[in-house]
Amino acid sequence: MSISEKTPEHKVGFRLSMPGEIGLLALVAGGFLLLHVLAGTLMLPSGSNLVTPQEQANVQASVSSAD
């Protein structure tokens, strides 16, 4: 069979034919996003331990004046 004799049934392509496939892909994408947001929140330090730039400048100034 030559290339010109192929019918459209023989064409290979990516198709989302079933409506359930799109829903499943959306569910997987949503779970992926939720997992990454949750992992990011758990890995970031809490806001109570953060030092503001003003506090850091005050600490550096007091250390410099002590020398």
Backbone as a ProteinNet text record, in pm:
[ID]
protein_1_A
[PRIMARY]
MSISEKTPEHKVGFRLSMPGEIGLLALVAGGFLLLHVLAGTLMLPSGSNLVTPQEQANVQASVSSAD
[TERTIARY]
85.4	0	89.8	70.9	150.9	89.8	163.7	116.4	-9.4	-16.7	-132.7	-258.7	-246.3	-361.9	-421.6	-356.9	-408.1	-538.4	-629.1	-756.3	-746.3	-839.7	-835.2	-837	-887.4	-889.4	-749	-654	-517.8	-433.7	-486	-409.7	-393.8	-274.1	-247	-251	-324.6	-334	-375.1	-359.7	-396.9	-536.7	-628.9	-766.2	-819.5	-893.4	-964.9	-1109.5	-1138.5	-1269.5	-1376.9	-1340.2	-1440.1	-1450.1	-1570.8	-1584.6	-1524.2	-1522.2	-1465.5	-1315.6	-1250.3	-1106.2	-1069.2	-1145.1	-1118.4	-1139.8	-1243.8	-1269	-1158.3	-1109.9	-1001.6	-873.1	-843.1	-724.6	-736	-853.9	-874.8	-857.8	-905.3	-890.9	-743.8	-668.9	-526.6	-452.5	-484.3	-418.9	-451.8	-576.9	-615.1	-545	-534.2	-462.9	-315.3	-255.9	-115.7	-93	-182.3	-171.7	-190.2	-287.7	-312.7	-194.3	-136.4	-20.7	96.5	120	232.3	208.4	87.3	55.8	71.8	22.9	34.7	181.1	257.9	400	474.3	441.9	506.4	474.3	349.8	312.1	378.5	393.5	455.4	606.5	668	813.5	860.9	773.3	813.4	813	903.4	903.8	779.2	741.6	623.6	654.9	553.6	572	621.9	606.1	647	799.2	870.5	1016	1087.8	1014.8	1078.1	1127.4	1241.9	1298.7	1279.8	1222.2	1201.6	1334.9	1348	1472.4	1504.9	1402.1	1424.8	1484.3	1430.1	1484	1626.8	1653.5	1788.3	1886	1843.9	1929.1	1955.8	1854.9	1872	1973.4	1966.7	2058.5	2200.4	2214.6	2347.7	2404.4	2318.4	2364.3	2409.3	2337.5	2376.5	2504.7	2526.1	2650.5	2766.2	2745.2	2851.5	2888.7	2791.3	2818.9	2888.3	2868.7	2932	3080.2	3123.3	3265.8	3349.7
-117.7	0	123.8	211.7	333.2	439.9	546.1	654.4	719.1	731.7	797.3	712.4	581.1	493.5	487.4	546	538.6	617.2	562	629.7	709.2	800.8	881.3	797.3	672.5	589.1	550.9	553.7	513.9	628.6	747.1	861.4	850.9	883.2	880.7	1024.9	1049.9	1184.6	1179.6	1289.3	1297.9	1356	1278.8	1325.9	1291.7	1383.1	1356.3	1328.5	1203	1170.6	1159.1	1105.9	1085.8	1209.6	1253.8	1369.1	1341.4	1218.1	1182.6	1204.8	1196.8	1218.3	1361.4	1454.9	1595.9	1621.5	1563.5	1576.8	1514.4	1399.1	1331.7	1413.7	1468.8	1553.5	1678.5	1737	1854.3	1817.8	1700.8	1655.2	1632.5	1572.1	1549.3	1682.8	1776.8	1908.3	1982.5	1975.3	2039.4	1977.8	1846	1778.4	1813.3	1823.7	1861.8	2002.4	2094.2	2231.5	2235.7	2165	2161.6	2102.3	1997.1	1934.3	2031.8	2106.6	2199.8	2319.6	2367.9	2478.6	2432.1	2313.2	2259.4	2235.5	2178.7	2154	2285.9	2386.6	2516.7	2583.5	2568.3	2630.3	2560.6	2430.6	2357.9	2379.5	2406.3	2420.7	2562.9	2660.7	2798.9	2824.1	2909.9	2940	3019.9	3009	3082	3231.4	3314.4	3459.3	3511.2	3435.8	3484.2	3486.6	3407.7	3401.6	3500.3	3567.8	3655.6	3784.1	3832.4	3957.6	4061.4	4174.4	4280.6	4349.4	4414.7	4486.7	4594.3	4657.7	4760.2	4697.6	4582.4	4514.6	4468	4420.3	4375.7	4492.9	4609.5	4728.3	4771.5	4762.5	4799.1	4706.2	4577.8	4481.8	4508.9	4536	4563.3	4692.8	4791.4	4919.8	4900.5	4819.6	4799.4	4717.5	4625.5	4548.4	4638.9	4726.8	4816.9	4917.7	4966.3	5064.2	4999.9	4868.3	4799.3	4777.8	4781.4	4760.8	4876.3
0	0	0	-95.8	-102	-12.1	7.3	94.9	39	-92.3	-152.9	-142.8	-119.1	-109.6	30.8	127.4	264.5	276.8	349.9	373.6	502.9	529.4	652.6	779.7	775.4	894.8	939.8	848.5	880.9	935.3	935.8	986.1	1137.1	1182.4	1325.9	1375.1	1477.9	1533.3	1678.4	1745.3	1885.4	1893.7	1946	1959.3	2096.9	2153.9	2278	2238.1	2213.6	2160.2	2268.3	2382.3	2486.2	2575.5	2608.2	2698.8	2835.9	2880.3	3008.9	3014	2897.9	2892.3	2931.7	2883.5	2914.4	3064.2	3118.8	3262.7	3345	3300.1	3371.5	3364.3	3248.4	3234.7	3321.8	3328.7	3413.4	3561.2	3599.4	3737.2	3772.6	3683	3706.4	3715.4	3626.2	3629.2	3758.5	3803.8	3929.3	4049.3	4050	4158.1	4159.5	4041.4	4028.6	4085.4	4051.1	4100.4	4252.2	4302.9	4447.5	4522.6	4467.9	4530.4	4539.4	4433.5	4434.4	4525.7	4532	4623.6	4767.8	4797.6	4933.1	4969.7	4879	4906.1	4925.6	4846.2	4860.4	4992.3	5037.4	5165.4	5282.5	5273.2	5383.3	5387.9	5274.2	5270.6	5298.3	5281.1	5308.5	5458.7	5504.7	5648.8	5687.7	5812.1	5857.3	5867.7	5864.7	5867.7	6000.9	6109.3	6241	6257.4	6178.1	6191.5	6100.1	6014.8	5916.8	5981.8	5935.9	5985	5875.7	5911.9	5813.5	5785.5	5671.2	5641.5	5745.7	5802.2	5904.1	6031.2	6071.9	6190.2	6165.1	6044.6	6012	6014.9	5964.5	5967.6	6112	6197.7	6338.7	6406.5	6376.7	6437.2	6387.7	6258.4	6203.4	6260.6	6281	6336.9	6481.2	6557.3	6698	6707.3	6614.2	6613.1	6573.5	6477.9	6431.3	6540	6615.8	6719.4	6840.1	6857.5	6968.9	6945.2	6819.5	6789.3	6824.2
[MASK]
+++++++++++++++++++++++++++++++++++++++++++++++++++++++++++++++++++

